[in-house]
Amino acid sequence: MKRIVLIFLILLLTMISIHYCKRENRPDIKIPILLYHDFVKVVPETDPDHFQYIYTPEGFEENIKTLQNQGYTFLSFHELNDDYHGKTLPEKPILITFDDGYVSNYQYIFPILKKYQVKASIFIVTDYIGKTMDGKRY
């Protein structure tokens, strides 16, 4: 019985290494990832983060239009994962991500994503769902 298990493990490791060797022959493709946080209609005069983490919906929409005009294809992480399993990526792939899950991502940005049929990923801090922090709703 131990011998059968050992043979099975050797075969499994061989198949895995063959799979990874095939992936090494793929061209090295660099994929830009744009990261956004919070969005506001009017940028405040002062910000403790020095405006590093806030942006306007209008500015975001301009980013999306510019990227589409430049021929970029917006991918989901699922599609990126598919590439690792043999499917090819488009010529100019790009990922859009949002950190923290601010309500502004849904309120202002989701309609823009829908309008332009852009795929994006939101990484939500689940501890803050339904709570306010420093006057901001998450």
DSSP file with accessible surface (Angstrom, degrees, kcal/mol):
  #  RESIDUE AA STRUCTURE BP1 BP2  ACC     N-H-->O    O-->H-N    N-H-->O    O-->H-N    TCO  KAPPA ALPHA  PHI   PSI    X-CA   Y-CA   Z-CA
    1    1 A M     >        0   0  174      0, 0.0     4,-2.1     0, 0.0     5,-0.2   0.000 360.0 360.0 360.0 -43.2    0.0    0.0    0.0
    2    2 A K  H  >  +     0   0  188      1,-0.2     4,-2.4     2,-0.2     5,-0.2   0.870 360.0  54.2 -61.9 -35.5    2.8    2.4    0.9
    3    3 A R  H  > S+     0   0  199      2,-0.2     4,-2.5     1,-0.2    -1,-0.2   0.899 107.3  49.5 -67.0 -38.9    4.4    1.7   -2.5
    4    4 A I  H  > S+     0   0  115      2,-0.2     4,-2.6     1,-0.2    -2,-0.2   0.925 112.0  48.4 -65.4 -42.7    1.2    2.6   -4.4
    5    5 A V  H  X S+     0   0   72     -4,-2.1     4,-2.6     2,-0.2    -2,-0.2   0.923 111.6  50.0 -63.5 -41.9    0.9    5.9   -2.4
    6    6 A L  H  X S+     0   0  102     -4,-2.4     4,-2.3     2,-0.2    -2,-0.2   0.928 111.5  47.8 -63.3 -44.2    4.6    6.7   -3.2
    7    7 A I  H  X S+     0   0   86     -4,-2.5     4,-2.6     2,-0.2    -1,-0.2   0.924 111.4  51.5 -62.7 -42.9    4.2    6.0   -6.9
    8    8 A F  H  X S+     0   0  124     -4,-2.6     4,-2.6     1,-0.2    -2,-0.2   0.932 110.1  48.7 -60.1 -45.1    1.0    8.1   -6.9
    9    9 A L  H  X S+     0   0   83     -4,-2.6     4,-2.7     2,-0.2     5,-0.2   0.906 110.6  50.7 -63.3 -39.9    2.8   11.0   -5.3
   10   10 A I  H  X S+     0   0   94     -4,-2.3     4,-2.2     2,-0.2    -1,-0.2   0.938 112.1  47.1 -64.5 -43.5    5.7   10.8   -7.7
   11   11 A L  H  X S+     0   0  104     -4,-2.6     4,-2.4     2,-0.2    -2,-0.2   0.918 112.4  50.0 -62.8 -42.6    3.3   10.8  -10.7
   12   12 A L  H  X S+     0   0   64     -4,-2.6     4,-2.4     1,-0.2    -2,-0.2   0.940 111.2  47.6 -62.1 -47.1    1.4   13.8   -9.2
   13   13 A L  H  X S+     0   0  114     -4,-2.7     4,-2.4     1,-0.2    -1,-0.2   0.881 110.9  52.9 -63.4 -35.6    4.6   15.8   -8.6
   14   14 A T  H  X S+     0   0   65     -4,-2.2     4,-2.2    -5,-0.2    -1,-0.2   0.938 109.5  48.1 -65.1 -43.8    5.8   15.0  -12.2
   15   15 A M  H  X S+     0   0  121     -4,-2.4     4,-2.3     1,-0.2    -2,-0.2   0.908 112.0  50.1 -63.8 -40.5    2.5   16.2  -13.7
   16   16 A I  H  X S+     0   0   74     -4,-2.4     4,-2.4     1,-0.2     5,-0.2   0.937 110.9  48.2 -64.0 -44.3    2.7   19.4  -11.6
   17   17 A S  H  X S+     0   0   60     -4,-2.4     4,-2.2     1,-0.2    -1,-0.2   0.883 110.2  52.1 -67.1 -34.4    6.2   20.1  -12.6
   18   18 A I  H  X S+     0   0   89     -4,-2.2     4,-2.0     2,-0.2    -1,-0.2   0.942 109.2  51.0 -63.7 -43.2    5.3   19.5  -16.3
   19   19 A H  H  X S+     0   0   74     -4,-2.3     4,-1.4     1,-0.2    -2,-0.2   0.934 112.1  45.9 -59.9 -44.8    2.5   22.0  -15.9
   20   20 A Y  H  X S+     0   0  112     -4,-2.4     4,-1.4     1,-0.2    -1,-0.2   0.859 108.3  56.2 -70.8 -31.8    4.8   24.6  -14.4
   21   21 A C  H  X S+     0   0   68     -4,-2.2     4,-0.6     1,-0.2    -1,-0.2   0.907 105.0  52.8 -64.9 -39.3    7.4   24.1  -17.1
   22   22 A K  H >< S+     0   0  144     -4,-2.0     3,-0.9     1,-0.2    -1,-0.2   0.890 106.7  53.0 -62.3 -38.1    4.9   24.8  -19.8
   23   23 A R  H >< S+     0   0   68     -4,-1.4     3,-1.6     1,-0.2    -1,-0.2   0.827  98.1  64.7 -67.8 -29.6    4.0   28.1  -18.1
   24   24 A E  H 3< S+     0   0  150     -4,-1.4    -1,-0.2     1,-0.3    -2,-0.2   0.756  92.8  63.4 -66.6 -21.1    7.6   29.2  -18.0
   25   25 A N  T << S+     0   0  142     -3,-0.9    -1,-0.3    -4,-0.6    -2,-0.2   0.537  81.5 103.3 -81.0  -5.8    7.7   29.3  -21.8
   26   26 A R  S <  S-     0   0   81     -3,-1.6     2,-0.0    -4,-0.2    -3,-0.0  -0.450  83.8 -99.1 -74.3 151.8    5.1   32.1  -21.9
   27   27 A P        -     0   0  103      0, 0.0     2,-0.7     0, 0.0    -1,-0.1  -0.371  38.7-106.6 -67.9 150.1    6.2   35.6  -22.7
   28   28 A D        -     0   0  137     -3,-0.1     2,-0.5    -4,-0.0    -4,-0.0  -0.704  42.0-170.9 -79.8 112.2    6.6   37.9  -19.7
   29   29 A I        -     0   0   77     -2,-0.7     2,-0.5     2,-0.0    -3,-0.0  -0.924  13.7-148.1-110.9 127.0    3.6   40.3  -19.8
   30   30 A K        -     0   0  167     -2,-0.5    -2,-0.0    63,-0.0     0, 0.0  -0.831  14.0-163.3 -93.0 127.7    3.5   43.3  -17.5
   31   31 A I        -     0   0   41     -2,-0.5    63,-0.2    61,-0.1     2,-0.1  -0.945  14.1-133.8-116.0 118.2   -0.1   44.2  -16.5
   32   32 A P        -     0   0   51      0, 0.0    63,-2.3     0, 0.0     2,-0.5  -0.440  16.3-160.4 -68.4 142.3   -0.8   47.6  -15.0
   33   33 A I  E     -a   95   0A  94     61,-0.2     2,-0.5    -2,-0.1    63,-0.2  -0.987   3.2-155.8-124.4 117.4   -3.1   47.6  -11.9
   34   34 A L  E     -a   96   0A  56     61,-2.9    63,-3.0    -2,-0.5     2,-0.5  -0.839   9.7-158.8 -95.3 129.6   -4.8   50.9  -11.1
   35   35 A L  E     +a   97   0A  91     -2,-0.5     2,-0.3    61,-0.2    63,-0.2  -0.925  12.8 176.6-113.7 127.1   -5.7   51.3   -7.4
   36   36 A Y  E     +a   98   0A  26     61,-2.3    63,-2.5    -2,-0.5     3,-0.1  -0.859   8.1 179.3-122.6 161.4   -8.4   53.7   -6.2
   37   37 A H        +     0   0   25      1,-0.4     2,-0.2    -2,-0.3    65,-0.2   0.401  55.6   1.3-121.9 -97.5   -9.8   54.4   -2.8
   38   38 A D  E     -c   54   0B   7     15,-2.2    17,-1.2    66,-0.1    -1,-0.4  -0.644  55.6-152.1-105.2 155.0  -12.5   56.9   -2.0
   39   39 A F  E     -c   55   0B   3     -2,-0.2     2,-0.3    15,-0.2    17,-0.2  -0.972  11.0-177.8-129.2 142.8  -14.4   59.3   -4.2
   40   40 A V        -     0   0   25     15,-2.2     3,-0.2    -2,-0.4    -2,-0.0  -0.966  30.2-136.4-135.7 152.2  -15.9   62.7   -3.5
   41   41 A K  S    S+     0   0  111     -2,-0.3     2,-0.4     1,-0.3    -1,-0.1   0.864  99.7  29.5 -73.1 -38.4  -17.9   65.2   -5.6
   42   42 A V  S    S-     0   0  120     13,-0.1    -1,-0.3    -3,-0.1    13,-0.0  -0.990  85.0-129.8-126.0 124.1  -15.9   68.1   -4.3
   43   43 A V        -     0   0   68     -2,-0.4     4,-0.1    -3,-0.2    13,-0.0  -0.581  32.0-122.3 -72.1 125.6  -12.3   67.8   -3.1
   44   44 A P        -     0   0   56      0, 0.0    -1,-0.1     0, 0.0     3,-0.1  -0.219  14.5-118.0 -66.8 161.0  -12.0   69.3    0.4
   45   45 A E  S    S+     0   0  191      1,-0.1     2,-0.4     0, 0.0    -2,-0.0   0.835  98.9  28.3 -69.3 -33.0   -9.6   72.2    1.0
   46   46 A T        +     0   0  121      4,-0.0    -1,-0.1     3,-0.0     3,-0.0  -0.969  64.4 179.2-129.5 147.7   -7.6   70.1    3.5
   47   47 A D    >   -     0   0   29     -2,-0.4     3,-2.0     1,-0.1     5,-0.1  -0.972  28.9-139.3-146.1 130.7   -7.1   66.4    3.7
   48   48 A P  T 3  S+     0   0  113      0, 0.0    -1,-0.1     0, 0.0     0, 0.0   0.777 107.7  50.8 -63.9 -23.5   -5.0   64.5    6.3
   49   49 A D  T >  S-     0   0   78     -3,-0.0     3,-1.3     0, 0.0     5,-0.1   0.287 114.2-117.0 -94.9   9.6   -3.7   62.1    3.6
   50   50 A H  T <   -     0   0  143     -3,-2.0    -4,-0.0     1,-0.3     0, 0.0   0.884  66.2 -63.9  56.9  39.3   -2.7   65.0    1.4
   51   51 A F  T 3  S+     0   0   83      1,-0.1    -1,-0.3     2,-0.0     3,-0.1   0.702 103.5 127.6  62.0  24.8   -5.2   63.9   -1.3
   52   52 A Q  S <  S+     0   0  128     -3,-1.3    -1,-0.1     1,-0.2    -2,-0.1   0.737  77.0  33.8 -79.0 -23.0   -3.4   60.6   -1.9
   53   53 A Y  S    S+     0   0   95    -17,-0.1   -15,-2.2   -16,-0.1     2,-0.3   0.341 104.1  74.7-120.3   7.3   -6.5   58.5   -1.4
   54   54 A I  E     +c   38   0B  27    -17,-0.2     2,-0.3    -3,-0.1   -15,-0.2  -0.902  47.4 165.2-122.5 154.0   -9.5   60.5   -2.8
   55   55 A Y  E     -c   39   0B  85    -17,-1.2   -15,-2.2    -2,-0.3   -13,-0.1  -0.958  34.6-104.0-154.9 165.4  -10.5   61.3   -6.3
   56   56 A T     >  -     0   0   32     -2,-0.3     4,-2.2   -17,-0.2   -15,-0.2  -0.714  22.5-126.7 -97.4 151.7  -13.6   62.7   -8.1
   57   57 A P  H  > S+     0   0    6      0, 0.0     4,-2.8     0, 0.0     5,-0.2   0.887 112.6  55.6 -60.1 -36.7  -16.0   60.5  -10.1
   58   58 A E  H  > S+     0   0   93      1,-0.2     4,-2.0     2,-0.2     5,-0.1   0.900 107.4  48.3 -63.2 -41.7  -15.4   62.8  -13.1
   59   59 A G  H  > S+     0   0   13      2,-0.2     4,-2.0     1,-0.2    -1,-0.2   0.903 111.3  50.5 -64.0 -40.6  -11.7   62.3  -12.9
   60   60 A F  H  X S+     0   0    0     -4,-2.2     4,-2.4     2,-0.2    -2,-0.2   0.930 108.6  51.7 -62.8 -44.4  -12.2   58.5  -12.7
   61   61 A E  H  X S+     0   0   41     -4,-2.8     4,-2.6     1,-0.2    -1,-0.2   0.901 108.2  51.7 -61.5 -39.4  -14.5   58.6  -15.8
   62   62 A E  H  X S+     0   0  102     -4,-2.0     4,-2.5     2,-0.2    -1,-0.2   0.904 107.9  52.7 -62.3 -40.4  -11.9   60.5  -17.7
   63   63 A N  H  X S+     0   0   46     -4,-2.0     4,-2.6     2,-0.2    -2,-0.2   0.938 110.5  47.6 -58.3 -47.0   -9.3   57.8  -16.8
   64   64 A I  H  X S+     0   0    0     -4,-2.4     4,-2.6     1,-0.2     5,-0.2   0.933 112.4  47.9 -62.6 -46.6  -11.6   55.1  -18.1
   65   65 A K  H  X S+     0   0   71     -4,-2.6     4,-2.6     1,-0.2    -1,-0.2   0.919 112.6  49.3 -61.3 -43.4  -12.4   56.9  -21.4
   66   66 A T  H  X S+     0   0   71     -4,-2.5     4,-1.5     2,-0.2    -1,-0.2   0.926 111.6  48.2 -62.3 -45.2   -8.7   57.6  -21.9
   67   67 A L  H  <>S+     0   0   27     -4,-2.6     5,-2.3     1,-0.2    -2,-0.2   0.913 112.7  48.2 -64.5 -41.0   -7.7   54.0  -21.3
   68   68 A Q  H ><5S+     0   0   70     -4,-2.6     3,-1.7     1,-0.2    -1,-0.2   0.920 110.4  51.8 -64.6 -41.7  -10.4   52.7  -23.6
   69   69 A N  H 3<5S+     0   0  134     -4,-2.6    -1,-0.2     1,-0.3    -2,-0.2   0.780 106.4  55.2 -64.1 -27.8   -9.3   55.1  -26.3
   70   70 A Q  T 3<5S-     0   0  115     -4,-1.5    -1,-0.3    -5,-0.2    -2,-0.2   0.380 123.1-106.4 -85.9   1.9   -5.8   53.8  -25.9
   71   71 A G  T < 5 +     0   0   43     -3,-1.7    21,-0.3     1,-0.2    -3,-0.2   0.634  63.6 155.3  88.1  14.8   -7.0   50.3  -26.6
   72   72 A Y      < -     0   0   72     -5,-2.3     2,-0.5    19,-0.1    -1,-0.2  -0.470  33.2-145.4 -75.1 147.1   -6.7   48.8  -23.1
   73   73 A T  E     -d   93   0C  63     19,-2.8    21,-1.8    -2,-0.1     2,-0.4  -0.968  14.2-134.3-113.2 122.7   -8.9   45.8  -22.1
   74   74 A F  E     -d   94   0C  14     -2,-0.5     2,-0.3    19,-0.2    21,-0.2  -0.641  26.7-164.0 -80.1 125.5  -10.2   45.7  -18.6
   75   75 A L        -     0   0    8     19,-2.7    21,-0.5    -2,-0.4     2,-0.2  -0.762  15.1-135.1-108.0 156.1   -9.8   42.3  -17.0
   76   76 A S     >  -     0   0   30     -2,-0.3     4,-2.0    19,-0.1     5,-0.1  -0.630  32.6-111.7 -94.5 164.8  -11.2   40.6  -13.9
   77   77 A F  H  > S+     0   0   77     -2,-0.2     4,-2.5     1,-0.2     5,-0.2   0.841 120.1  60.4 -66.2 -28.3   -8.9   38.6  -11.6
   78   78 A H  H  > S+     0   0  128      2,-0.2     4,-2.1     1,-0.2    -1,-0.2   0.931 105.4  46.4 -62.8 -44.0  -10.8   35.6  -12.8
   79   79 A E  H  > S+     0   0   56      2,-0.2     4,-1.3     1,-0.2    -2,-0.2   0.882 110.6  52.6 -67.2 -35.6   -9.7   36.3  -16.4
   80   80 A L  H  X S+     0   0   27     -4,-2.0     4,-0.9     1,-0.2     3,-0.4   0.926 108.8  50.3 -64.4 -41.0   -6.1   36.9  -15.2
   81   81 A N  H >< S+     0   0   78     -4,-2.5     3,-0.7     1,-0.2     4,-0.4   0.882 103.0  60.4 -63.4 -38.0   -6.2   33.5  -13.5
   82   82 A D  H ><>S+     0   0   35     -4,-2.1     5,-1.8     1,-0.2     3,-1.6   0.857  96.3  62.1 -57.5 -34.9   -7.5   31.9  -16.7
   83   83 A D  H ><5S+     0   0   20     -4,-1.3     3,-1.5    -3,-0.4    -1,-0.2   0.873  97.2  56.6 -59.7 -36.0   -4.2   33.1  -18.3
   84   84 A Y  T <<5S+     0   0   97     -4,-0.9    -1,-0.3    -3,-0.7    -2,-0.2   0.623 104.7  54.7 -71.2 -10.3   -2.3   30.9  -15.9
   85   85 A H  T < 5S-     0   0  115     -3,-1.6    -1,-0.3    -4,-0.4    -2,-0.2  -0.013 132.6 -82.1-112.9  26.2   -4.3   28.0  -17.2
   86   86 A G  T < 5S+     0   0   64     -3,-1.5     2,-0.2     1,-0.3    -3,-0.2   0.251  88.4 123.8 103.5 -13.8   -3.5   28.4  -20.9
   87   87 A K      < -     0   0  132     -5,-1.8    -1,-0.3    -8,-0.1     2,-0.2  -0.573  59.5-119.9 -79.6 148.8   -5.9   31.1  -22.1
   88   88 A T        -     0   0  132     -2,-0.2    -1,-0.1    -3,-0.1    -4,-0.1  -0.598  18.3-127.2 -92.0 150.9   -4.2   34.1  -23.8
   89   89 A L        -     0   0   28     -2,-0.2    -1,-0.1     1,-0.1    -9,-0.0  -0.541  30.8 -98.8 -87.4 157.2   -4.5   37.7  -22.6
   90   90 A P        -     0   0   44      0, 0.0    -1,-0.1     0, 0.0   -17,-0.1  -0.220  42.3 -99.7 -66.9 169.2   -5.6   40.6  -24.8
   91   91 A E  S    S+     0   0  185      1,-0.3   -19,-0.1   -20,-0.1    -2,-0.1   0.873 114.9  25.9 -61.7 -42.3   -2.8   42.8  -26.2
   92   92 A K  S    S+     0   0   67    -21,-0.3   -19,-2.8     2,-0.0    -1,-0.3  -0.638  81.4 178.9-125.5  76.9   -3.2   45.6  -23.6
   93   93 A P  E     +d   73   0C   6      0, 0.0     2,-0.3     0, 0.0   -19,-0.2  -0.408   0.9 176.1 -78.6 153.4   -4.6   44.2  -20.4
   94   94 A I  E     -d   74   0C   3    -21,-1.8   -19,-2.7   -63,-0.2     2,-0.4  -0.983  18.1-145.5-153.4 148.4   -5.3   46.3  -17.3
   95   95 A L  E     -a   33   0A   1    -63,-2.3   -61,-2.9    -2,-0.3     2,-0.5  -0.949   6.0-156.9-117.0 141.0   -6.8   45.7  -13.9
   96   96 A I  E     +a   34   0A   1    -21,-0.5    25,-2.1    -2,-0.4     2,-0.3  -0.973  18.9 177.4-115.0 128.3   -8.9   48.3  -11.9
   97   97 A T  E     -ab  35 121A   8    -63,-3.0   -61,-2.3    -2,-0.5     2,-0.4  -0.937  18.0-156.8-131.3 154.6   -9.1   47.8   -8.1
   98   98 A F  E     -ab  36 122A   1     23,-2.0    25,-3.3    -2,-0.3     2,-0.3  -1.000  15.2-145.4-129.3 130.9  -10.6   49.7   -5.2
   99   99 A D  E >  S+ b   0 123A  51    -63,-2.5     3,-0.5    -2,-0.4    25,-0.2  -0.748  70.9   9.4 -97.6 145.5   -9.4   49.3   -1.6
  100  100 A D  E 3  S- b   0 124A  47     23,-1.3    25,-1.0    -2,-0.3    24,-0.1   0.051  94.9-106.4  84.8 -21.5  -11.4   49.4    1.6
  101  101 A G  T 3   -     0   0   16     22,-0.3    -1,-0.2    23,-0.2    23,-0.1   0.915  44.8-170.6  72.8  43.5  -15.0   49.3    0.1
  102  102 A Y    X>  -     0   0   34     -3,-0.5     3,-1.7   -65,-0.2     4,-0.6  -0.341  33.3-119.5 -62.9 148.5  -16.1   52.9    0.6
  103  103 A V  H >> S+     0   0   61     34,-1.2     4,-3.0     1,-0.3     3,-0.8   0.820 112.1  69.2 -60.9 -26.4  -19.8   53.6   -0.1
  104  104 A S  H 3>>S+     0   0    4     33,-0.3     4,-2.4     1,-0.2     5,-1.3   0.791  87.1  66.2 -64.2 -25.8  -18.6   56.1   -2.8
  105  105 A N  I <4>S+     0   0    4     -3,-1.7     5,-1.5     3,-0.2    -1,-0.2   0.904 113.9  30.3 -60.9 -39.9  -17.3   53.1   -4.9
  106  106 A Y  I <<5S+     0   0  162     -3,-0.8    -2,-0.2    -4,-0.6    -1,-0.2   0.905 121.9  50.4 -82.2 -45.1  -20.9   52.0   -5.3
  107  107 A Q  I  <5S+     0   0  106     -4,-3.0    -3,-0.2     1,-0.1    -2,-0.2   0.908 131.0   9.9 -62.9 -48.4  -22.6   55.4   -5.2
  108  108 A Y  I  X5S+     0   0   59     -4,-2.4     4,-0.5    -5,-0.2    -3,-0.2   0.781 131.4  41.7-103.3 -36.4  -20.4   57.2   -7.8
  109  109 A I  I  ><S+     0   0    1     -5,-1.3     4,-2.7    -4,-0.2     3,-0.5   0.859  98.6  66.2 -91.7 -37.0  -18.2   54.6   -9.5
  110  110 A F  H  ><S+     0   0   93     -5,-1.5     4,-2.7     1,-0.2     5,-0.2   0.917 100.9  52.3 -54.8 -43.7  -20.4   51.6  -10.1
  111  111 A P  H  > S+     0   0   68      0, 0.0     4,-2.5     0, 0.0    -1,-0.2   0.883 110.8  48.7 -60.5 -34.0  -22.6   53.6  -12.6
  112  112 A I  H  X S+     0   0   14     -4,-0.5     4,-2.2    -3,-0.5    -2,-0.2   0.930 110.8  49.5 -70.1 -44.1  -19.4   54.6  -14.5
  113  113 A L  H  <>S+     0   0   17     -4,-2.7     5,-2.7     1,-0.2     4,-0.5   0.916 114.3  46.1 -59.4 -42.5  -18.2   51.0  -14.6
  114  114 A K  H ><5S+     0   0  146     -4,-2.7     3,-0.9    -5,-0.2    -2,-0.2   0.923 109.5  54.2 -66.1 -44.5  -21.5   49.8  -15.9
  115  115 A K  H 3<5S+     0   0  135     -4,-2.5    -1,-0.2     1,-0.3    -2,-0.2   0.885 119.5  32.6 -57.3 -42.3  -21.8   52.6  -18.5
  116  116 A Y  T 3<5S-     0   0   41     -4,-2.2    -1,-0.3    -5,-0.1    -2,-0.2   0.332 107.8-121.4 -99.2   5.0  -18.4   51.7  -20.0
  117  117 A Q  T < 5 +     0   0  174     -3,-0.9     2,-0.4    -4,-0.5    -3,-0.2   0.917  53.3 165.8  53.7  49.6  -18.7   48.0  -19.3
  118  118 A V      < -     0   0   13     -5,-2.7     2,-0.3    -6,-0.2    -1,-0.2  -0.825  31.8-138.5-100.2 133.5  -15.5   48.0  -17.3
  119  119 A K        +     0   0   87     -2,-0.4   -23,-0.4   -45,-0.1     2,-0.3  -0.698  32.9 161.3 -87.9 141.6  -14.6   45.1  -15.0
  120  120 A A        -     0   0   34     -2,-0.3     2,-0.4   -25,-0.1   -23,-0.2  -0.970  30.4-131.7-153.5 164.5  -13.1   46.0  -11.6
  121  121 A S  E     -b   97   0A  28    -25,-2.1   -23,-2.0    -2,-0.3     2,-0.5  -0.983  11.0-157.4-125.4 136.0  -12.5   44.4   -8.2
  122  122 A I  E     -b   98   0A  76     -2,-0.4     2,-0.7   -25,-0.2   -23,-0.2  -0.958   5.9-154.2-112.8 126.5  -13.3   45.9   -4.8
  123  123 A F  E     -b   99   0A 100    -25,-3.3   -23,-1.3    -2,-0.5     2,-0.4  -0.901  20.4-158.0-101.2 110.7  -11.4   44.8   -1.8
  124  124 A I  E     -b  100   0A  94     -2,-0.7     2,-1.0   -25,-0.2   -23,-0.2  -0.746  19.9-138.3 -98.6 135.4  -13.7   45.3    1.2
  125  125 A V    >   -     0   0   47    -25,-1.0     3,-1.5    -2,-0.4     4,-0.3  -0.800  21.7-163.2 -84.5 103.5  -12.7   45.7    4.9
  126  126 A T  G >  S+     0   0  101     -2,-1.0     3,-1.1     1,-0.3    -1,-0.2   0.756  79.3  69.6 -68.6 -22.5  -15.5   43.6    6.3
  127  127 A D  G 3  S+     0   0  117      1,-0.2    -1,-0.3    -3,-0.1    -2,-0.0   0.751 101.7  47.8 -64.2 -22.4  -15.0   44.9    9.9
  128  128 A Y  G X  S+     0   0   82     -3,-1.5     3,-2.3   -28,-0.1    10,-0.4   0.442  75.7 131.8-100.2  -2.0  -16.3   48.3    8.7
  129  129 A I  T <  S+     0   0  107     -3,-1.1     3,-0.1    -4,-0.3    -3,-0.0  -0.321  84.7   2.5 -58.3 126.6  -19.5   47.2    6.8
  130  130 A G  T 3  S+     0   0   42      8,-0.9    -1,-0.3     1,-0.3     2,-0.2   0.485 111.7 109.0  78.0   4.7  -22.4   49.4    7.9
  131  131 A K    <   -     0   0  125     -3,-2.3     7,-2.5     2,-0.0     2,-0.4  -0.655  61.4-132.1-110.0 164.4  -20.3   51.5   10.3
  132  132 A T  E     -E  137   0D  99     -2,-0.2     2,-0.4     5,-0.2     5,-0.2  -0.883  17.9-173.6-112.2 150.1  -19.1   55.0   10.2
  133  133 A M  E >  S-E  136   0D  67      3,-2.5     3,-2.3    -2,-0.4    -5,-0.0  -0.966  73.7 -11.9-144.6 122.5  -15.5   56.1   10.9
  134  134 A D  T 3  S-     0   0  159     -2,-0.4     3,-0.1     1,-0.3    -1,-0.1   0.875 130.1 -54.5  54.3  36.1  -14.4   59.7   11.1
  135  135 A G  T 3  S+     0   0   76      1,-0.2     2,-0.4     0, 0.0    -1,-0.3   0.439 114.7 117.1  82.2  -3.7  -17.8   60.7    9.7
  136  136 A K  E <   -E  133   0D  77     -3,-2.3    -3,-2.5   -33,-0.0     2,-0.4  -0.831  60.2-135.0-100.4 138.4  -17.4   58.5    6.6
  137  137 A R  E      E  132   0D 140     -2,-0.4   -34,-1.2    -5,-0.2   -33,-0.3  -0.767 360.0 360.0 -91.5 133.1  -19.8   55.6    6.0
  138  138 A Y              0   0   40     -7,-2.5    -8,-0.9    -2,-0.4   -36,-0.2  -0.646 360.0 360.0-101.9 360.0  -18.3   52.3    4.9
